[in-house]
Amino acid sequence: MGEEGTHVKRRRHTPEQVIRKLHEADRMLGEGSTVPEVAKALEVSENTYHRWRRQFGALKAEDVKRLKETRARERQVEADRRRPAARHRRVEGGGRKARPLDLVPWLDDAVHAAGTRDRKRRLGMTDWNAVLGCDPAEYCSRVYASRPAWITGYIGFEDAQFLFARVLTSGADPLLEIGTASGLSTAILCHAAHAVRLAGEVGDAFTIESYDIDERFYADRSRRVGDAAREMLEPALLEHVTFRSPATAADVSAHHGPETLAFAFIDAAHTHPWPTLDLLTLLPTLSPGAEVVLHDINLPIARPETQHWGAKHLFDGLDVERKLGRGDPPNIGSIRVPQDKSAFREQLLAILHGYEWETEIDEDVIQLAVS
Ligand SMILES: C[S@@+](CC[C@H](N)C(=O)[O-])C[C@H]1O[C@@H](n2cnc3c(N)ncnc32)[C@H](O)[C@@H]1O
């Protein structure tokens, strides 16, 4: 049977109708109905029901109006693009803005070495305020504020803003994270990926993969790594996240082919040489032009009681295109993997061996990274 089988008449639904039907579905499921029963009552196929869940499940009813406005704006932006003079006039005239990248700190470089010219153009034109219904920084603040009270040892507020903005700018899918811990940063990544999806830059099936060496949250062994993300993300968003634990950068190539990853966030062990080893280990799976966000790049300065220099040695030692977060000193930054990956690898090896190691590392871990 096809998507709309012989028992279900094909019919177009408006976003409002879909949301109403999904609410009805929630009610029925809450009362114990099965998905086939719900689909039948809604007069749609099960495939359609699941597709709606993927597409709309993460939206609240009030988001629908915004979504429609966004679509109308996107159509207008596209129309304007075809008439460059008209776009110019609108922006200069103080009317609807076609490209508000500079509304958001750090979203100033839509020119992305890894992107196609067409994608660069679209990313540069994305009206994130329209997509999200508010300034992206505000949106990210709301996500951050929804973190559970029990978490600790997570990314700071300004660093979360930076991470969120880098995902919006990169438009990458999948997103990789090394170092899940409570999963606050995972939730930030997931919301950012969802925003990129709403902007039409990635497909419905966008994914976030988060790796942690530990299955349990280090500060509270009664919880699993990622439990904060499980609390913070609605089911329809959470299903885009894959938690891998116990797992490390060494496991990534089992799930991703060579040069298939365009975005990674490394926030795992911070003693030297761990961050450098993590990046070396990931390198074969990273595409030229990939963006790698590094956390705790000034950890021993920002928190003198934690003399872990690994991320700082790595970030400071690389001679590549990079971005810095806010803060004094900034504790987050991102680097771009150059087109010449073998020269980049040489830089990483020089950093690896250029500083005293702050921890012992198993020989097989080193071999995997440098081989
Ligand atoms: C600083 S916490 C991550 C915080 C998290 N990114 C956040 O902001 O919510 C570091 C995490 O990295 C994990 N970790 C340590 N060494 C690791 C390794 N070699 N590979 C993967 N994860 C590691 C730890 O178990 C810990 O959960």
The ligand as an SDF file (V2000), in Angstrom:
LIG
                    3D

 27 29  0  0  0  0  0  0  0  0999 V2000
   32.8410   19.2760   30.5980 C   0  0  0  0  0  0  0  0  0  0  0  0
   31.8470   17.8750   30.4770 S   0  0  0  0  0  0  0  0  0  0  0  0
   30.8440   18.2260   29.0740 C   0  0  0  0  0  0  0  0  0  0  0  0
   29.8380   19.3000   29.3250 C   0  0  0  0  0  0  0  0  0  0  0  0
   28.7590   19.3790   28.2770 C   0  0  0  0  0  0  0  0  0  0  0  0
   29.3300   19.5460   26.9650 N   0  0  0  0  0  0  0  0  0  0  0  0
   27.8280   20.5480   28.5550 C   0  0  0  0  0  0  0  0  0  0  0  0
   28.1890   21.6970   28.3020 O   0  0  0  0  0  0  0  0  0  0  0  0
   26.6900   20.2980   29.0180 O   0  0  0  0  0  0  0  0  0  0  0  0
   32.9660   16.6590   29.8820 C   0  0  0  0  0  0  0  0  0  0  0  0
   32.3780   15.3080   29.5650 C   0  0  0  0  0  0  0  0  0  0  0  0
   33.3120   14.6350   28.7230 O   0  0  0  0  0  0  0  0  0  0  0  0
   33.3680   13.2630   29.0750 C   0  0  0  0  0  0  0  0  0  0  0  0
   34.6820   12.7660   28.6190 N   0  0  0  0  0  0  0  0  0  0  0  0
   35.8690   12.8150   29.2530 C   0  0  0  0  0  0  0  0  0  0  0  0
   36.8220   12.2780   28.4950 N   0  0  0  0  0  0  0  0  0  0  0  0
   36.2380   11.8850   27.3500 C   0  0  0  0  0  0  0  0  0  0  0  0
   36.6980   11.2800   26.1500 C   0  0  0  0  0  0  0  0  0  0  0  0
   38.0000   10.9820   25.9650 N   0  0  0  0  0  0  0  0  0  0  0  0
   35.8190   11.0260   25.1660 N   0  0  0  0  0  0  0  0  0  0  0  0
   34.4870   11.3100   25.3280 C   0  0  0  0  0  0  0  0  0  0  0  0
   34.0040   11.8970   26.4260 N   0  0  0  0  0  0  0  0  0  0  0  0
   34.8600   12.1910   27.4280 C   0  0  0  0  0  0  0  0  0  0  0  0
   33.1610   13.2370   30.5650 C   0  0  0  0  0  0  0  0  0  0  0  0
   32.6420   11.9700   30.9710 O   0  0  0  0  0  0  0  0  0  0  0  0
   32.1720   14.3850   30.7590 C   0  0  0  0  0  0  0  0  0  0  0  0
   30.8690   13.8940   30.7980 O   0  0  0  0  0  0  0  0  0  0  0  0
  1  2  1  0
  2  3  1  0
  2 10  1  0
  3  4  1  0
  4  5  1  0
  5  6  1  0
  5  7  1  0
  7  8  2  0
  7  9  1  0
 10 11  1  0
 11 12  1  0
 11 26  1  0
 12 13  1  0
 13 14  1  0
 13 24  1  0
 14 15  1  0
 14 23  1  0
 15 16  2  0
 16 17  1  0
 17 18  1  0
 17 23  2  0
 18 19  1  0
 18 20  2  0
 20 21  1  0
 21 22  2  0
 22 23  1  0
 24 25  1  0
 24 26  1  0
 26 27  1  0
M  CHG  2   2   1   9  -1
M  END
$$$$
